[in-house]
Amino acid sequence: MAPRVQFKLSYSDVEDRILFSGTFADGQEMNLWFTRRLTLGFLDLAGKISAATSGTASADPVAKKEIAAFQKDAAVQSADRSTPYDAGTPHQDLGAAPLLINRVSVKPQGEDRVSLVFGLTDQRQVSFPIARDAFLTIWDMIDELVRTKTGWLSLPENRTGQARPPQGVLH
């Protein structure tokens, strides 16, 4: 039986970062650090990508957002959160130690898949295509972790004074 695609998220108050671990169908595992700024930007981007890939032809942005929210709820309800995370073998190019990412983009790959593209601090990129429902569940898991464990939402939204990154890419 092929290894299942699984994700695990945890917050490190020492690092003030989220550790994102993922095991993919090929059995390889990656461990990535999400910084506060990147995570909060990802949450905003995820909402936009979700609405844009909701499959509705409606031009009404409110309708697209509502349909995307319904689809997210359905994906989260059907996700298997009871099976314990099974770490795979370290990714052949990334190794076992968590790596800091400085960029993530989400690229639609048809109607029911997306590709998560992670930019590493050494300028490499790692791309992982996943089902859209898995993406919606990851978004929900990150959102829940941010709301319940990090305390990041009590901070002013624009801490750096920098402009928001271009749509579709986070830095």
C-alpha positions in Angstrom: 0.0 0.0 0.0 1.3 3.4 -0.9 2.1 5.8 1.9 -0.7 8.2 2.7 -0.3 12.0 2.3 -0.3 13.4 5.8 0.4 16.8 7.5 1.2 17.8 11.0 1.5 21.3 12.4 2.9 22.4 15.7 3.8 25.7 17.3 7.1 26.4 18.9 6.9 29.2 21.4 10.8 29.2 21.6 11.1 29.7 17.8 7.8 31.7 17.6 7.2 29.7 14.4 5.0 26.9 13.1 6.6 23.6 12.2 4.9 22.2 9.1 5.7 18.5 8.5 4.4 16.7 5.6 4.7 13.1 4.3 3.8 12.7 0.6 2.7 9.8 -1.5 6.3 8.9 -2.4 7.0 8.4 1.4 9.3 11.4 1.7 8.9 13.8 4.5 9.7 17.5 4.6 9.9 19.7 7.7 9.5 23.5 7.2 9.4 26.5 9.5 6.6 29.0 8.9 7.4 32.4 10.3 4.6 34.6 11.7 4.7 37.0 8.8 4.6 34.2 6.2 1.9 32.3 8.1 -0.4 35.3 8.3 0.1 36.1 4.7 -0.6 32.5 3.8 -3.9 32.6 5.6 -4.9 35.7 3.5 -3.7 34.1 0.3 -5.4 30.8 1.0 -8.8 32.5 1.2 -8.2 34.2 -2.1 -7.0 31.0 -3.8 -10.0 29.1 -2.3 -12.5 31.5 -3.7 -10.7 31.6 -7.1 -10.7 27.8 -7.4 -14.2 27.2 -6.0 -15.5 26.1 -9.4 -18.3 28.6 -9.6 -18.8 30.7 -12.7 -20.4 33.4 -10.6 -18.9 36.8 -11.0 -20.2 37.8 -7.6 -17.2 37.8 -5.2 -19.5 37.3 -2.1 -21.1 34.2 -3.7 -17.6 32.8 -4.6 -16.5 33.4 -1.0 -19.6 31.7 0.4 -19.2 28.7 -1.9 -15.5 28.4 -1.0 -16.4 28.5 2.7 -18.9 25.7 2.2 -16.3 23.6 0.3 -13.7 24.2 3.0 -16.1 23.0 5.7 -16.9 19.9 3.7 -13.2 19.2 3.1 -12.4 19.6 6.8 -15.3 17.4 7.9 -14.2 14.6 5.6 -10.5 14.9 6.6 -9.0 12.0 8.6 -7.6 13.7 11.7 -7.7 10.5 13.9 -4.9 8.6 12.2 -1.6 9.3 13.9 1.0 11.1 11.8 3.5 8.7 10.3 6.8 10.4 9.6 8.3 9.3 6.2 11.9 9.1 5.2 13.7 12.4 5.1 13.3 14.2 1.7 16.3 13.4 -0.4 17.0 17.0 -1.2 15.9 18.7 2.0 17.1 16.3 4.8 15.5 15.7 8.1 16.1 19.1 9.9 13.4 21.7 9.5 14.2 24.4 7.0 13.1 28.0 7.1 11.0 29.1 4.2 10.7 32.7 3.1 8.0 32.3 0.4 5.0 30.1 -0.4 2.8 30.2 -3.4 -0.3 28.2 -4.2 -0.9 27.4 -7.9 -4.1 25.9 -9.1 -3.6 22.7 -11.1 -7.0 22.1 -12.6 -10.3 22.0 -10.8 -9.4 19.7 -7.9 -5.6 20.1 -7.3 -3.2 22.8 -6.3 0.6 22.9 -6.0 2.2 24.3 -2.9 5.5 25.9 -3.8 7.9 26.6 -1.0 10.8 29.0 -1.4 13.8 28.2 0.8 16.2 30.8 2.2 19.0 29.4 -0.1 16.9 30.3 -3.2 15.8 26.7 -3.9 12.1 25.9 -4.4 10.2 22.8 -3.5 6.8 22.0 -5.1 4.2 19.6 -3.9 1.0 19.0 -5.8 -1.9 18.0 -3.5 -5.6 17.6 -3.7 -7.6 20.9 -3.3 -9.4 19.3 -0.3 -6.0 18.7 1.4 -5.0 22.3 0.8 -8.3 23.5 2.3 -7.7 21.2 5.4 -4.1 22.6 5.7 -5.5 26.1 5.6 -8.0 25.2 8.4 -5.3 23.5 10.5 -3.0 26.6 10.2 -5.8 28.9 11.0 -6.9 26.9 14.1 -3.3 26.8 15.3 -2.8 30.5 14.9 -6.1 31.3 16.7 -5.5 28.9 19.6 -1.8 28.6 20.2 0.3 31.5 18.9 -1.3 34.7 20.2 -0.3 36.3 16.8 -3.8 37.7 16.1 -3.6 40.1 19.1 -0.7 41.9 17.3 -1.2 44.9 15.0 -1.7 43.6 11.4 1.0 45.7 9.8 4.0 45.3 12.0 6.7 45.9 9.4 5.3 48.9 7.6 6.0 46.9 4.3 3.4 46.6 1.6 1.6 43.3 1.1 3.3 40.8 -1.2 2.0 40.4 -4.8 -1.2 38.3 -5.0 -0.4 34.6 -5.4 3.1 34.8 -3.8 4.2 35.2 -0.2 7.6 36.4 0.9 
